[in-house]
């Protein structure tokens, strides 16, 4: 197995960008996620998967917003969960969690691309996901200079990470 080099520095660079939002740690794993019990976000490096394209399409259709930086948008979507967590009552939160479990189970057996897309869009449309996406869209629209700066600083860290691992 090939050793991944520079991952701690990449995690630190992303964490530094997200700390002003109250995020304690960002960690590169295999998906974007927010962990409310620890104010932690995970992120992934692979982009342009079908799910990523569907999310961008969903944001364009639902919010009339063109996602310029999918990586930053996904990070800010997870920050959006943190920022809007108190806006969800327990009943709505439990509903969303139940629906996510159902969607995940359905995705495990879905073989039709149309069914997969429908399930993803159902996920994107859940109340907690809409709140987080709304927050991310509004933040990116209201703070374009901060977003540009965030992207340029994370891009430097990503390029260093990729160079250390022979990708660039």
One Martini backbone bead per residue (centre of mass of N, CA, C, O) as a GRO file, in nm:
protein
  168
    1UNK     BB    1   0.096   0.036   0.022
    2UNK     BB    2   0.057   0.366  -0.018
    3UNK     BB    3   0.181   0.649   0.109
    4UNK     BB    4   0.047   0.929   0.254
    5UNK     BB    5   0.143   1.264   0.202
    6UNK     BB    6   0.046   1.556   0.385
    7UNK     BB    7  -0.230   1.527   0.541
    8UNK     BB    8  -0.199   1.703   0.794
    9UNK     BB    9  -0.157   1.970   0.639
   10UNK     BB   10  -0.424   1.967   0.492
   11UNK     BB   11  -0.609   1.955   0.736
   12UNK     BB   12  -0.503   2.218   0.861
   13UNK     BB   13  -0.574   2.412   0.628
   14UNK     BB   14  -0.880   2.358   0.641
   15UNK     BB   15  -0.928   2.416   0.936
   16UNK     BB   16  -0.842   2.715   0.934
   17UNK     BB   17  -1.083   2.800   0.742
   18UNK     BB   18  -1.319   2.679   0.954
   19UNK     BB   19  -1.287   2.802   1.245
   20UNK     BB   20  -1.462   3.071   1.221
   21UNK     BB   21  -1.730   2.865   1.227
   22UNK     BB   22  -1.663   2.633   1.464
   23UNK     BB   23  -1.458   2.440   1.354
   24UNK     BB   24  -1.229   2.207   1.484
   25UNK     BB   25  -1.225   1.987   1.234
   26UNK     BB   26  -1.052   1.867   0.944
   27UNK     BB   27  -1.098   1.566   0.730
   28UNK     BB   28  -0.964   1.337   0.519
   29UNK     BB   29  -1.175   1.127   0.334
   30UNK     BB   30  -1.468   0.984   0.155
   31UNK     BB   31  -1.641   1.241   0.265
   32UNK     BB   32  -1.894   1.455   0.323
   33UNK     BB   33  -1.919   1.581   0.669
   34UNK     BB   34  -2.110   1.626   0.975
   35UNK     BB   35  -2.023   1.645   1.332
   36UNK     BB   36  -2.205   1.756   1.595
   37UNK     BB   37  -2.048   1.635   1.854
   38UNK     BB   38  -1.745   1.773   1.727
   39UNK     BB   39  -1.720   1.988   1.506
   40UNK     BB   40  -1.683   1.806   1.238
   41UNK     BB   41  -1.515   1.765   0.920
   42UNK     BB   42  -1.544   1.602   0.614
   43UNK     BB   43  -1.343   1.520   0.322
   44UNK     BB   44  -1.278   1.511  -0.029
   45UNK     BB   45  -1.088   1.473  -0.341
   46UNK     BB   46  -1.305   1.367  -0.508
   47UNK     BB   47  -1.443   1.473  -0.812
   48UNK     BB   48  -1.694   1.434  -1.039
   49UNK     BB   49  -1.916   1.281  -0.958
   50UNK     BB   50  -2.233   1.207  -0.985
   51UNK     BB   51  -2.313   1.333  -0.716
   52UNK     BB   52  -2.176   1.608  -0.767
   53UNK     BB   53  -2.337   1.679  -1.022
   54UNK     BB   54  -2.618   1.662  -0.892
   55UNK     BB   55  -2.573   1.882  -0.682
   56UNK     BB   56  -2.516   2.111  -0.880
   57UNK     BB   57  -2.787   2.082  -1.026
   58UNK     BB   58  -2.967   2.129  -0.782
   59UNK     BB   59  -2.864   2.413  -0.712
   60UNK     BB   60  -2.943   2.542  -0.978
   61UNK     BB   61  -3.247   2.469  -0.971
   62UNK     BB   62  -3.325   2.557  -0.668
   63UNK     BB   63  -3.119   2.840  -0.650
   64UNK     BB   64  -2.986   2.971  -0.896
   65UNK     BB   65  -2.678   2.840  -0.869
   66UNK     BB   66  -2.340   2.866  -0.950
   67UNK     BB   67  -2.082   2.647  -0.901
   68UNK     BB   68  -1.746   2.733  -0.889
   69UNK     BB   69  -1.655   2.571  -0.605
   70UNK     BB   70  -1.714   2.261  -0.510
   71UNK     BB   71  -1.530   2.225  -0.266
   72UNK     BB   72  -1.621   2.476  -0.107
   73UNK     BB   73  -1.922   2.424  -0.114
   74UNK     BB   74  -1.912   2.158   0.045
   75UNK     BB   75  -1.790   2.273   0.297
   76UNK     BB   76  -2.015   2.492   0.343
   77UNK     BB   77  -2.240   2.293   0.374
   78UNK     BB   78  -2.129   2.170   0.635
   79UNK     BB   79  -2.129   2.433   0.787
   80UNK     BB   80  -2.436   2.470   0.757
   81UNK     BB   81  -2.506   2.256   0.963
   82UNK     BB   82  -2.380   2.404   1.200
   83UNK     BB   83  -2.541   2.683   1.165
   84UNK     BB   84  -2.848   2.517   1.154
   85UNK     BB   85  -2.898   2.309   1.384
   86UNK     BB   86  -3.093   2.490   1.574
   87UNK     BB   87  -3.336   2.495   1.349
   88UNK     BB   88  -3.385   2.205   1.444
   89UNK     BB   89  -3.595   1.989   1.543
   90UNK     BB   90  -3.618   1.675   1.663
   91UNK     BB   91  -3.828   1.570   1.459
   92UNK     BB   92  -3.678   1.659   1.201
   93UNK     BB   93  -3.414   1.519   1.254
   94UNK     BB   94  -3.531   1.231   1.271
   95UNK     BB   95  -3.650   1.228   0.991
   96UNK     BB   96  -3.386   1.267   0.835
   97UNK     BB   97  -3.240   1.018   0.944
   98UNK     BB   98  -3.448   0.813   0.839
   99UNK     BB   99  -3.427   0.889   0.539
  100UNK     BB  100  -3.123   0.832   0.511
  101UNK     BB  101  -3.142   0.531   0.574
  102UNK     BB  102  -3.331   0.462   0.342
  103UNK     BB  103  -3.161   0.571   0.109
  104UNK     BB  104  -2.913   0.397   0.164
  105UNK     BB  105  -3.054   0.124   0.127
  106UNK     BB  106  -3.150   0.177  -0.165
  107UNK     BB  107  -2.862   0.228  -0.289
  108UNK     BB  108  -2.752  -0.067  -0.248
  109UNK     BB  109  -2.980  -0.179  -0.483
  110UNK     BB  110  -2.942   0.017  -0.700
  111UNK     BB  111  -2.924   0.008  -1.077
  112UNK     BB  112  -3.064   0.260  -1.161
  113UNK     BB  113  -2.986   0.579  -1.247
  114UNK     BB  114  -3.259   0.717  -1.192
  115UNK     BB  115  -3.294   0.615  -0.903
  116UNK     BB  116  -3.038   0.739  -0.790
  117UNK     BB  117  -3.110   1.031  -0.850
  118UNK     BB  118  -3.374   1.042  -0.691
  119UNK     BB  119  -3.241   0.979  -0.418
  120UNK     BB  120  -3.047   1.217  -0.408
  121UNK     BB  121  -3.267   1.438  -0.432
  122UNK     BB  122  -3.408   1.359  -0.175
  123UNK     BB  123  -3.169   1.422   0.004
  124UNK     BB  124  -3.123   1.723  -0.082
  125UNK     BB  125  -3.444   1.786   0.016
  126UNK     BB  126  -3.397   1.785   0.295
  127UNK     BB  127  -3.426   2.000   0.548
  128UNK     BB  128  -3.120   1.997   0.642
  129UNK     BB  129  -3.002   2.031   0.355
  130UNK     BB  130  -3.139   2.294   0.276
  131UNK     BB  131  -3.022   2.465   0.500
  132UNK     BB  132  -2.720   2.421   0.428
  133UNK     BB  133  -2.737   2.518   0.133
  134UNK     BB  134  -2.847   2.797   0.187
  135UNK     BB  135  -2.610   2.894   0.351
  136UNK     BB  136  -2.393   2.855   0.132
  137UNK     BB  137  -2.511   3.037  -0.082
  138UNK     BB  138  -2.528   3.297   0.089
  139UNK     BB  139  -2.231   3.313   0.158
  140UNK     BB  140  -2.114   3.320  -0.132
  141UNK     BB  141  -2.276   3.577  -0.218
  142UNK     BB  142  -2.176   3.767   0.036
  143UNK     BB  143  -1.847   3.638   0.013
  144UNK     BB  144  -1.646   3.642  -0.246
  145UNK     BB  145  -1.367   3.718  -0.129
  146UNK     BB  146  -1.346   3.499   0.089
  147UNK     BB  147  -1.379   3.262  -0.106
  148UNK     BB  148  -1.133   3.318  -0.281
  149UNK     BB  149  -0.929   3.300  -0.050
  150UNK     BB  150  -0.996   3.017   0.041
  151UNK     BB  151  -0.933   2.880  -0.228
  152UNK     BB  152  -0.636   2.974  -0.261
  153UNK     BB  153  -0.534   2.841   0.007
  154UNK     BB  154  -0.628   2.551  -0.049
  155UNK     BB  155  -0.488   2.513  -0.322
  156UNK     BB  156  -0.203   2.515  -0.214
  157UNK     BB  157  -0.240   2.263  -0.035
  158UNK     BB  158  -0.323   2.071  -0.261
  159UNK     BB  159  -0.071   2.097  -0.437
  160UNK     BB  160   0.127   1.994  -0.226
  161UNK     BB  161  -0.004   1.722  -0.185
  162UNK     BB  162   0.014   1.623  -0.479
  163UNK     BB  163   0.320   1.650  -0.510
  164UNK     BB  164   0.399   1.452  -0.273
  165UNK     BB  165   0.211   1.220  -0.442
  166UNK     BB  166   0.256   1.241  -0.767
  167UNK     BB  167   0.020   1.411  -0.926
  168UNK     BB  168   0.197   1.682  -1.031
   0.00000   0.00000   0.00000
